[in-house]
């Protein structure tokens, strides 16, 4: 997986590419932990993310919990497969997605 980031003040956009699964979730988790200091608006742009597993969902939920105390988090550009995973698992009710 490739992880691209764009930060503008308190706004951070994280753009993972490839698959977010058991093998790659720890990499994203570490990147998120290193990057959240001072962030008030976190966006995950999933335009180039192909798949998310339960390990990836855990990372996203962890980021969501961290952001609850300091700002907002949203997910944009999720494909049909990822959107279906969010719907089936109930994540769509928790995470703001567009």
PDB file as gemmi writes it, atoms N, CA and C in Angstrom:
CRYST1    1.000    1.000    1.000  90.00  90.00  90.00 P 1                      
ATOM      1  N   UNK A   1       0.848  -1.172   0.000  1.00  0.00           N  
ATOM      2  CA  UNK A   1       0.000   0.000   0.000  1.00  0.00           C  
ATOM      3  C   UNK A   1       0.893   1.235   0.000  1.00  0.00           C  
ATOM      4  N   UNK A   2       0.429   2.233  -0.711  1.00  0.00           N  
ATOM      5  CA  UNK A   2       1.056   3.552  -0.713  1.00  0.00           C  
ATOM      6  C   UNK A   2       0.142   4.490   0.055  1.00  0.00           C  
ATOM      7  N   UNK A   3       0.735   5.343   0.891  1.00  0.00           N  
ATOM      8  CA  UNK A   3      -0.045   6.302   1.669  1.00  0.00           C  
ATOM      9  C   UNK A   3       0.446   7.703   1.329  1.00  0.00           C  
ATOM     10  N   UNK A   4      -0.430   8.494   0.744  1.00  0.00           N  
ATOM     11  CA  UNK A   4      -0.124   9.891   0.446  1.00  0.00           C  
ATOM     12  C   UNK A   4      -0.864  10.764   1.447  1.00  0.00           C  
ATOM     13  N   UNK A   5      -0.245  11.877   1.832  1.00  0.00           N  
ATOM     14  CA  UNK A   5      -0.865  12.800   2.775  1.00  0.00           C  
ATOM     15  C   UNK A   5      -0.753  14.225   2.247  1.00  0.00           C  
ATOM     16  N   UNK A   6      -1.768  15.014   2.565  1.00  0.00           N  
ATOM     17  CA  UNK A   6      -1.756  16.446   2.278  1.00  0.00           C  
ATOM     18  C   UNK A   6      -2.263  17.156   3.526  1.00  0.00           C  
ATOM     19  N   UNK A   7      -1.465  18.083   4.051  1.00  0.00           N  
ATOM     20  CA  UNK A   7      -1.889  18.812   5.235  1.00  0.00           C  
ATOM     21  C   UNK A   7      -1.898  20.295   4.943  1.00  0.00           C  
ATOM     22  N   UNK A   8      -2.953  20.940   5.414  1.00  0.00           N  
ATOM     23  CA  UNK A   8      -3.098  22.381   5.285  1.00  0.00           C  
ATOM     24  C   UNK A   8      -3.619  22.881   6.624  1.00  0.00           C  
ATOM     25  N   UNK A   9      -2.720  23.341   7.478  1.00  0.00           N  
ATOM     26  CA  UNK A   9      -3.120  23.763   8.819  1.00  0.00           C  
ATOM     27  C   UNK A   9      -3.651  22.572   9.597  1.00  0.00           C  
ATOM     28  N   UNK A  10      -4.864  22.701  10.121  1.00  0.00           N  
ATOM     29  CA  UNK A  10      -5.483  21.629  10.899  1.00  0.00           C  
ATOM     30  C   UNK A  10      -6.202  20.597  10.060  1.00  0.00           C  
ATOM     31  N   UNK A  11      -6.187  20.758   8.741  1.00  0.00           N  
ATOM     32  CA  UNK A  11      -6.857  19.807   7.851  1.00  0.00           C  
ATOM     33  C   UNK A  11      -5.833  18.824   7.277  1.00  0.00           C  
ATOM     34  N   UNK A  12      -6.129  17.547   7.422  1.00  0.00           N  
ATOM     35  CA  UNK A  12      -5.254  16.498   6.906  1.00  0.00           C  
ATOM     36  C   UNK A  12      -6.059  15.557   6.022  1.00  0.00           C  
ATOM     37  N   UNK A  13      -5.532  15.290   4.818  1.00  0.00           N  
ATOM     38  CA  UNK A  13      -6.137  14.316   3.907  1.00  0.00           C  
ATOM     39  C   UNK A  13      -5.147  13.168   3.772  1.00  0.00           C  
ATOM     40  N   UNK A  14      -5.626  11.957   4.058  1.00  0.00           N  
ATOM     41  CA  UNK A  14      -4.817  10.746   3.901  1.00  0.00           C  
ATOM     42  C   UNK A  14      -5.405   9.954   2.758  1.00  0.00           C  
ATOM     43  N   UNK A  15      -4.545   9.624   1.778  1.00  0.00           N  
ATOM     44  CA  UNK A  15      -4.988   8.939   0.563  1.00  0.00           C  
ATOM     45  C   UNK A  15      -4.246   7.610   0.417  1.00  0.00           C  
ATOM     46  N   UNK A  16      -4.808   6.538   0.987  1.00  0.00           N  
ATOM     47  CA  UNK A  16      -4.168   5.237   0.801  1.00  0.00           C  
ATOM     48  C   UNK A  16      -4.485   4.674  -0.589  1.00  0.00           C  
ATOM     49  N   UNK A  17      -3.516   3.946  -1.133  1.00  0.00           N  
ATOM     50  CA  UNK A  17      -3.708   3.307  -2.442  1.00  0.00           C  
ATOM     51  C   UNK A  17      -3.464   1.813  -2.299  1.00  0.00           C  
ATOM     52  N   UNK A  18      -4.302   1.010  -2.960  1.00  0.00           N  
ATOM     53  CA  UNK A  18      -4.128  -0.445  -2.926  1.00  0.00           C  
ATOM     54  C   UNK A  18      -5.160  -1.100  -2.035  1.00  0.00           C  
ATOM     55  N   UNK A  19      -4.682  -1.979  -1.143  1.00  0.00           N  
ATOM     56  CA  UNK A  19      -5.560  -2.749  -0.272  1.00  0.00           C  
ATOM     57  C   UNK A  19      -5.254  -2.427   1.181  1.00  0.00           C  
ATOM     58  N   UNK A  20      -6.306  -2.239   1.965  1.00  0.00           N  
ATOM     59  CA  UNK A  20      -6.173  -2.027   3.403  1.00  0.00           C  
ATOM     60  C   UNK A  20      -6.621  -3.313   4.078  1.00  0.00           C  
ATOM     61  N   UNK A  21      -5.645  -4.151   4.398  1.00  0.00           N  
ATOM     62  CA  UNK A  21      -5.947  -5.470   4.952  1.00  0.00           C  
ATOM     63  C   UNK A  21      -5.003  -5.785   6.108  1.00  0.00           C  
ATOM     64  N   UNK A  22      -4.969  -7.033   6.523  1.00  0.00           N  
ATOM     65  CA  UNK A  22      -4.153  -7.444   7.659  1.00  0.00           C  
ATOM     66  C   UNK A  22      -2.682  -7.093   7.480  1.00  0.00           C  
ATOM     67  N   UNK A  23      -2.189  -7.184   6.275  1.00  0.00           N  
ATOM     68  CA  UNK A  23      -0.780  -6.906   6.013  1.00  0.00           C  
ATOM     69  C   UNK A  23      -0.457  -5.405   6.008  1.00  0.00           C  
ATOM     70  N   UNK A  24      -1.385  -4.586   5.570  1.00  0.00           N  
ATOM     71  CA  UNK A  24      -1.102  -3.151   5.402  1.00  0.00           C  
ATOM     72  C   UNK A  24      -1.702  -2.265   6.494  1.00  0.00           C  
ATOM     73  N   UNK A  25      -2.654  -2.781   7.253  1.00  0.00           N  
ATOM     74  CA  UNK A  25      -3.307  -1.976   8.287  1.00  0.00           C  
ATOM     75  C   UNK A  25      -2.328  -1.410   9.315  1.00  0.00           C  
ATOM     76  N   UNK A  26      -1.321  -2.184   9.778  1.00  0.00           N  
ATOM     77  CA  UNK A  26      -0.385  -1.607  10.748  1.00  0.00           C  
ATOM     78  C   UNK A  26       0.369  -0.388  10.206  1.00  0.00           C  
ATOM     79  N   UNK A  27       0.679  -0.394   8.923  1.00  0.00           N  
ATOM     80  CA  UNK A  27       1.363   0.745   8.301  1.00  0.00           C  
ATOM     81  C   UNK A  27       0.484   1.998   8.352  1.00  0.00           C  
ATOM     82  N   UNK A  28      -0.791   1.845   7.990  1.00  0.00           N  
ATOM     83  CA  UNK A  28      -1.701   2.988   8.031  1.00  0.00           C  
ATOM     84  C   UNK A  28      -1.924   3.443   9.467  1.00  0.00           C  
ATOM     85  N   UNK A  29      -2.047   2.500  10.378  1.00  0.00           N  
ATOM     86  CA  UNK A  29      -2.262   2.844  11.777  1.00  0.00           C  
ATOM     87  C   UNK A  29      -1.108   3.697  12.319  1.00  0.00           C  
ATOM     88  N   UNK A  30       0.115   3.319  12.032  1.00  0.00           N  
ATOM     89  CA  UNK A  30       1.267   4.090  12.475  1.00  0.00           C  
ATOM     90  C   UNK A  30       1.301   5.478  11.843  1.00  0.00           C  
ATOM     91  N   UNK A  31       0.980   5.543  10.565  1.00  0.00           N  
ATOM     92  CA  UNK A  31       0.959   6.830   9.872  1.00  0.00           C  
ATOM     93  C   UNK A  31      -0.087   7.762  10.473  1.00  0.00           C  
ATOM     94  N   UNK A  32      -1.259   7.227  10.783  1.00  0.00           N  
ATOM     95  CA  UNK A  32      -2.319   8.037  11.382  1.00  0.00           C  
ATOM     96  C   UNK A  32      -1.882   8.528  12.757  1.00  0.00           C  
ATOM     97  N   UNK A  33      -1.342   7.635  13.572  1.00  0.00           N  
ATOM     98  CA  UNK A  33      -0.899   8.031  14.919  1.00  0.00           C  
ATOM     99  C   UNK A  33       0.139   9.144  14.868  1.00  0.00           C  
ATOM    100  N   UNK A  34       1.068   9.054  13.930  1.00  0.00           N  
ATOM    101  CA  UNK A  34       2.121  10.071  13.798  1.00  0.00           C  
ATOM    102  C   UNK A  34       1.584  11.406  13.301  1.00  0.00           C  
ATOM    103  N   UNK A  35       0.442  11.390  12.646  1.00  0.00           N  
ATOM    104  CA  UNK A  35      -0.022  12.572  11.913  1.00  0.00           C  
ATOM    105  C   UNK A  35      -1.133  13.366  12.577  1.00  0.00           C  
ATOM    106  N   UNK A  36      -1.756  12.870  13.632  1.00  0.00           N  
ATOM    107  CA  UNK A  36      -2.966  13.508  14.162  1.00  0.00           C  
ATOM    108  C   UNK A  36      -2.734  14.703  15.074  1.00  0.00           C  
ATOM    109  N   UNK A  37      -1.530  14.926  15.521  1.00  0.00           N  
ATOM    110  CA  UNK A  37      -1.280  16.036  16.431  1.00  0.00           C  
ATOM    111  C   UNK A  37      -1.641  17.366  15.766  1.00  0.00           C  
ATOM    112  N   UNK A  38      -2.579  18.081  16.364  1.00  0.00           N  
ATOM    113  CA  UNK A  38      -3.000  19.379  15.841  1.00  0.00           C  
ATOM    114  C   UNK A  38      -4.026  19.318  14.727  1.00  0.00           C  
ATOM    115  N   UNK A  39      -4.436  18.121  14.323  1.00  0.00           N  
ATOM    116  CA  UNK A  39      -5.415  17.971  13.238  1.00  0.00           C  
ATOM    117  C   UNK A  39      -6.829  18.113  13.802  1.00  0.00           C  
ATOM    118  N   UNK A  40      -7.627  18.949  13.161  1.00  0.00           N  
ATOM    119  CA  UNK A  40      -9.022  19.134  13.569  1.00  0.00           C  
ATOM    120  C   UNK A  40      -9.999  18.641  12.507  1.00  0.00           C  
ATOM    121  N   UNK A  41      -9.504  18.384  11.315  1.00  0.00           N  
ATOM    122  CA  UNK A  41     -10.346  17.907  10.209  1.00  0.00           C  
ATOM    123  C   UNK A  41      -9.572  16.825   9.455  1.00  0.00           C  
ATOM    124  N   UNK A  42      -9.950  15.561   9.679  1.00  0.00           N  
ATOM    125  CA  UNK A  42      -9.278  14.430   9.049  1.00  0.00           C  
ATOM    126  C   UNK A  42     -10.171  13.863   7.956  1.00  0.00           C  
ATOM    127  N   UNK A  43      -9.614  13.731   6.758  1.00  0.00           N  
ATOM    128  CA  UNK A  43     -10.333  13.137   5.632  1.00  0.00           C  
ATOM    129  C   UNK A  43      -9.517  11.965   5.101  1.00  0.00           C  
ATOM    130  N   UNK A  44     -10.169  10.823   4.968  1.00  0.00           N  
ATOM    131  CA  UNK A  44      -9.581   9.693   4.257  1.00  0.00           C  
ATOM    132  C   UNK A  44     -10.165   9.713   2.849  1.00  0.00           C  
ATOM    133  N   UNK A  45      -9.312   9.869   1.855  1.00  0.00           N  
ATOM    134  CA  UNK A  45      -9.737   9.856   0.459  1.00  0.00           C  
ATOM    135  C   UNK A  45      -9.437   8.464  -0.099  1.00  0.00           C  
ATOM    136  N   UNK A  46     -10.494   7.698  -0.354  1.00  0.00           N  
ATOM    137  CA  UNK A  46     -10.351   6.306  -0.780  1.00  0.00           C  
ATOM    138  C   UNK A  46     -10.466   6.136  -2.290  1.00  0.00           C  
ATOM    139  N   UNK A  47     -10.205   7.194  -3.038  1.00  0.00           N  
ATOM    140  CA  UNK A  47     -10.321   7.125  -4.495  1.00  0.00           C  
ATOM    141  C   UNK A  47      -9.503   5.980  -5.084  1.00  0.00           C  
ATOM    142  N   UNK A  48      -8.320   5.707  -4.535  1.00  0.00           N  
ATOM    143  CA  UNK A  48      -7.455   4.667  -5.085  1.00  0.00           C  
ATOM    144  C   UNK A  48      -7.330   3.455  -4.162  1.00  0.00           C  
ATOM    145  N   UNK A  49      -8.225   3.362  -3.176  1.00  0.00           N  
ATOM    146  CA  UNK A  49      -8.240   2.189  -2.303  1.00  0.00           C  
ATOM    147  C   UNK A  49      -9.179   1.160  -2.910  1.00  0.00           C  
ATOM    148  N   UNK A  50      -8.685  -0.059  -3.066  1.00  0.00           N  
ATOM    149  CA  UNK A  50      -9.453  -1.114  -3.731  1.00  0.00           C  
ATOM    150  C   UNK A  50     -10.300  -1.942  -2.773  1.00  0.00           C  
ATOM    151  N   UNK A  51      -9.833  -2.104  -1.539  1.00  0.00           N  
ATOM    152  CA  UNK A  51     -10.448  -3.073  -0.635  1.00  0.00           C  
ATOM    153  C   UNK A  51     -10.128  -2.700   0.802  1.00  0.00           C  
ATOM    154  N   UNK A  52     -11.036  -2.995   1.733  1.00  0.00           N  
ATOM    155  CA  UNK A  52     -10.777  -2.828   3.159  1.00  0.00           C  
ATOM    156  C   UNK A  52     -11.266  -4.073   3.900  1.00  0.00           C  
ATOM    157  N   UNK A  53     -10.425  -4.607   4.784  1.00  0.00           N  
ATOM    158  CA  UNK A  53     -10.774  -5.789   5.578  1.00  0.00           C  
ATOM    159  C   UNK A  53     -11.137  -5.355   6.993  1.00  0.00           C  
ATOM    160  N   UNK A  54     -11.424  -6.320   7.852  1.00  0.00           N  
ATOM    161  CA  UNK A  54     -11.750  -6.011   9.241  1.00  0.00           C  
ATOM    162  C   UNK A  54     -10.573  -5.334   9.944  1.00  0.00           C  
ATOM    163  N   UNK A  55      -9.342  -5.694   9.583  1.00  0.00           N  
ATOM    164  CA  UNK A  55      -8.170  -5.031  10.163  1.00  0.00           C  
ATOM    165  C   UNK A  55      -8.144  -3.555   9.768  1.00  0.00           C  
ATOM    166  N   UNK A  56      -8.525  -3.261   8.540  1.00  0.00           N  
ATOM    167  CA  UNK A  56      -8.615  -1.877   8.088  1.00  0.00           C  
ATOM    168  C   UNK A  56      -9.722  -1.118   8.794  1.00  0.00           C  
ATOM    169  N   UNK A  57     -10.850  -1.793   9.022  1.00  0.00           N  
ATOM    170  CA  UNK A  57     -11.946  -1.162   9.746  1.00  0.00           C  
ATOM    171  C   UNK A  57     -11.516  -0.794  11.158  1.00  0.00           C  
ATOM    172  N   UNK A  58     -10.722  -1.643  11.781  1.00  0.00           N  
ATOM    173  CA  UNK A  58     -10.233  -1.375  13.124  1.00  0.00           C  
ATOM    174  C   UNK A  58      -9.391  -0.094  13.143  1.00  0.00           C  
ATOM    175  N   UNK A  59      -8.534   0.072  12.142  1.00  0.00           N  
ATOM    176  CA  UNK A  59      -7.703   1.283  12.045  1.00  0.00           C  
ATOM    177  C   UNK A  59      -8.586   2.521  11.864  1.00  0.00           C  
ATOM    178  N   UNK A  60      -9.581   2.416  11.013  1.00  0.00           N  
ATOM    179  CA  UNK A  60     -10.482   3.550  10.777  1.00  0.00           C  
ATOM    180  C   UNK A  60     -11.266   3.913  12.030  1.00  0.00           C  
ATOM    181  N   UNK A  61     -11.725   2.895  12.758  1.00  0.00           N  
ATOM    182  CA  UNK A  61     -12.485   3.165  13.974  1.00  0.00           C  
ATOM    183  C   UNK A  61     -11.584   3.781  15.047  1.00  0.00           C  
ATOM    184  N   UNK A  62     -10.365   3.344  15.097  1.00  0.00           N  
ATOM    185  CA  UNK A  62      -9.394   3.910  16.035  1.00  0.00           C  
ATOM    186  C   UNK A  62      -9.152   5.390  15.722  1.00  0.00           C  
ATOM    187  N   UNK A  63      -9.010   5.720  14.450  1.00  0.00           N  
ATOM    188  CA  UNK A  63      -8.836   7.116  14.037  1.00  0.00           C  
ATOM    189  C   UNK A  63     -10.083   7.930  14.372  1.00  0.00           C  
ATOM    190  N   UNK A  64     -11.241   7.331  14.162  1.00  0.00           N  
ATOM    191  CA  UNK A  64     -12.506   7.999  14.479  1.00  0.00           C  
ATOM    192  C   UNK A  64     -12.578   8.339  15.964  1.00  0.00           C  
ATOM    193  N   UNK A  65     -12.205   7.379  16.803  1.00  0.00           N  
ATOM    194  CA  UNK A  65     -12.236   7.618  18.257  1.00  0.00           C  
ATOM    195  C   UNK A  65     -11.257   8.730  18.643  1.00  0.00           C  
ATOM    196  N   UNK A  66     -10.086   8.728  18.039  1.00  0.00           N  
ATOM    197  CA  UNK A  66      -9.099   9.774  18.336  1.00  0.00           C  
ATOM    198  C   UNK A  66      -9.618  11.144  17.915  1.00  0.00           C  
ATOM    199  N   UNK A  67     -10.295  11.212  16.777  1.00  0.00           N  
ATOM    200  CA  UNK A  67     -10.775  12.493  16.260  1.00  0.00           C  
ATOM    201  C   UNK A  67     -12.007  13.005  16.999  1.00  0.00           C  
ATOM    202  N   UNK A  68     -12.757  12.140  17.648  1.00  0.00           N  
ATOM    203  CA  UNK A  68     -13.941  12.597  18.382  1.00  0.00           C  
ATOM    204  C   UNK A  68     -13.591  13.669  19.398  1.00  0.00           C  
ATOM    205  N   UNK A  69     -12.416  13.561  19.992  1.00  0.00           N  
ATOM    206  CA  UNK A  69     -12.027  14.526  21.008  1.00  0.00           C  
ATOM    207  C   UNK A  69     -11.355  15.775  20.467  1.00  0.00           C  
ATOM    208  N   UNK A  70     -11.025  15.781  19.168  1.00  0.00           N  
ATOM    209  CA  UNK A  70     -10.286  16.942  18.664  1.00  0.00           C  
ATOM    210  C   UNK A  70     -10.811  17.517  17.364  1.00  0.00           C  
ATOM    211  N   UNK A  71     -11.814  16.892  16.762  1.00  0.00           N  
ATOM    212  CA  UNK A  71     -12.336  17.436  15.515  1.00  0.00           C  
ATOM    213  C   UNK A  71     -13.230  16.452  14.797  1.00  0.00           C  
ATOM    214  N   UNK A  72     -13.179  16.489  13.476  1.00  0.00           N  
ATOM    215  CA  UNK A  72     -14.059  15.659  12.667  1.00  0.00           C  
ATOM    216  C   UNK A  72     -13.255  14.720  11.773  1.00  0.00           C  
ATOM    217  N   UNK A  73     -13.915  13.646  11.358  1.00  0.00           N  
ATOM    218  CA  UNK A  73     -13.313  12.700  10.423  1.00  0.00           C  
ATOM    219  C   UNK A  73     -14.369  12.299   9.410  1.00  0.00           C  
ATOM    220  N   UNK A  74     -13.956  12.203   8.161  1.00  0.00           N  
ATOM    221  CA  UNK A  74     -14.869  11.729   7.132  1.00  0.00           C  
ATOM    222  C   UNK A  74     -14.097  10.891   6.118  1.00  0.00           C  
ATOM    223  N   UNK A  75     -14.845  10.116   5.367  1.00  0.00           N  
ATOM    224  CA  UNK A  75     -14.290   9.274   4.308  1.00  0.00           C  
ATOM    225  C   UNK A  75     -14.962   9.683   3.015  1.00  0.00           C  
ATOM    226  N   UNK A  76     -14.156   9.918   1.976  1.00  0.00           N  
ATOM    227  CA  UNK A  76     -14.696  10.312   0.674  1.00  0.00           C  
ATOM    228  C   UNK A  76     -14.189   9.359  -0.401  1.00  0.00           C  
ATOM    229  N   UNK A  77     -14.923   9.302  -1.489  1.00  0.00           N  
ATOM    230  CA  UNK A  77     -14.548   8.559  -2.697  1.00  0.00           C  
ATOM    231  C   UNK A  77     -14.386   7.054  -2.484  1.00  0.00           C  
ATOM    232  N   UNK A  78     -15.171   6.467  -1.592  1.00  0.00           N  
ATOM    233  CA  UNK A  78     -15.118   5.018  -1.391  1.00  0.00           C  
ATOM    234  C   UNK A  78     -15.835   4.318  -2.545  1.00  0.00           C  
ATOM    235  N   UNK A  79     -15.228   3.254  -3.060  1.00  0.00           N  
ATOM    236  CA  UNK A  79     -15.849   2.510  -4.162  1.00  0.00           C  
ATOM    237  C   UNK A  79     -17.012   1.657  -3.646  1.00  0.00           C  
ATOM    238  N   UNK A  80     -17.692   0.959  -4.554  1.00  0.00           N  
ATOM    239  CA  UNK A  80     -18.869   0.167  -4.189  1.00  0.00           C  
ATOM    240  C   UNK A  80     -18.533  -0.954  -3.213  1.00  0.00           C  
ATOM    241  N   UNK A  81     -17.394  -1.599  -3.398  1.00  0.00           N  
ATOM    242  CA  UNK A  81     -17.007  -2.708  -2.530  1.00  0.00           C  
ATOM    243  C   UNK A  81     -16.806  -2.211  -1.100  1.00  0.00           C  
ATOM    244  N   UNK A  82     -16.092  -1.113  -0.947  1.00  0.00           N  
ATOM    245  CA  UNK A  82     -15.838  -0.560   0.380  1.00  0.00           C  
ATOM    246  C   UNK A  82     -17.127  -0.032   0.997  1.00  0.00           C  
ATOM    247  N   UNK A  83     -17.945   0.631   0.213  1.00  0.00           N  
ATOM    248  CA  UNK A  83     -19.221   1.133   0.708  1.00  0.00           C  
ATOM    249  C   UNK A  83     -20.098  -0.011   1.197  1.00  0.00           C  
ATOM    250  N   UNK A  84     -20.091  -1.119   0.487  1.00  0.00           N  
ATOM    251  CA  UNK A  84     -20.873  -2.289   0.912  1.00  0.00           C  
ATOM    252  C   UNK A  84     -20.346  -2.843   2.234  1.00  0.00           C  
ATOM    253  N   UNK A  85     -19.028  -2.908   2.385  1.00  0.00           N  
ATOM    254  CA  UNK A  85     -18.442  -3.362   3.649  1.00  0.00           C  
ATOM    255  C   UNK A  85     -18.886  -2.445   4.784  1.00  0.00           C  
ATOM    256  N   UNK A  86     -18.865  -1.135   4.568  1.00  0.00           N  
ATOM    257  CA  UNK A  86     -19.320  -0.185   5.583  1.00  0.00           C  
ATOM    258  C   UNK A  86     -20.793  -0.405   5.925  1.00  0.00           C  
ATOM    259  N   UNK A  87     -21.621  -0.642   4.912  1.00  0.00           N  
ATOM    260  CA  UNK A  87     -23.049  -0.852   5.140  1.00  0.00           C  
ATOM    261  C   UNK A  87     -23.309  -2.132   5.929  1.00  0.00           C  
ATOM    262  N   UNK A  88     -22.669  -3.224   5.527  1.00  0.00           N  
ATOM    263  CA  UNK A  88     -22.894  -4.530   6.153  1.00  0.00           C  
ATOM    264  C   UNK A  88     -22.421  -4.543   7.608  1.00  0.00           C  
ATOM    265  N   UNK A  89     -21.307  -3.869   7.878  1.00  0.00           N  
ATOM    266  CA  UNK A  89     -20.739  -3.883   9.227  1.00  0.00           C  
ATOM    267  C   UNK A  89     -21.316  -2.814  10.148  1.00  0.00           C  
ATOM    268  N   UNK A  90     -22.094  -1.892   9.602  1.00  0.00           N  
ATOM    269  CA  UNK A  90     -22.649  -0.810  10.403  1.00  0.00           C  
ATOM    270  C   UNK A  90     -21.737   0.407  10.488  1.00  0.00           C  
ATOM    271  N   UNK A  91     -20.583   0.349   9.848  1.00  0.00           N  
ATOM    272  CA  UNK A  91     -19.667   1.487   9.872  1.00  0.00           C  
ATOM    273  C   UNK A  91     -20.262   2.704   9.181  1.00  0.00           C  
ATOM    274  N   UNK A  92     -21.139   2.499   8.237  1.00  0.00           N  
ATOM    275  CA  UNK A  92     -21.755   3.625   7.531  1.00  0.00           C  
ATOM    276  C   UNK A  92     -22.557   4.488   8.502  1.00  0.00           C  
ATOM    277  N   UNK A  93     -23.089   3.861   9.567  1.00  0.00           N  
ATOM    278  CA  UNK A  93     -23.854   4.611  10.551  1.00  0.00           C  
ATOM    279  C   UNK A  93     -22.957   5.429  11.466  1.00  0.00           C  
ATOM    280  N   UNK A  94     -21.705   5.009  11.610  1.00  0.00           N  
ATOM    281  CA  UNK A  94     -20.767   5.662  12.525  1.00  0.00           C  
ATOM    282  C   UNK A  94     -19.926   6.701  11.795  1.00  0.00           C  
ATOM    283  N   UNK A  95     -19.361   6.299  10.664  1.00  0.00           N  
ATOM    284  CA  UNK A  95     -18.436   7.153   9.930  1.00  0.00           C  
ATOM    285  C   UNK A  95     -19.186   7.979   8.900  1.00  0.00           C  
ATOM    286  N   UNK A  96     -18.814   9.239   8.788  1.00  0.00           N  
ATOM    287  CA  UNK A  96     -19.391  10.080   7.728  1.00  0.00           C  
ATOM    288  C   UNK A  96     -18.705   9.712   6.437  1.00  0.00           C  
ATOM    289  N   UNK A  97     -19.476   9.318   5.448  1.00  0.00           N  
ATOM    290  CA  UNK A  97     -18.921   8.968   4.137  1.00  0.00           C  
ATOM    291  C   UNK A  97     -19.665   9.727   3.051  1.00  0.00           C  
ATOM    292  N   UNK A  98     -18.950  10.085   2.006  1.00  0.00           N  
ATOM    293  CA  UNK A  98     -19.581  10.724   0.827  1.00  0.00           C  
ATOM    294  C   UNK A  98     -19.088   9.987  -0.386  1.00  0.00           C  
TER     295      UNK A  98                                                      
END                                                                             
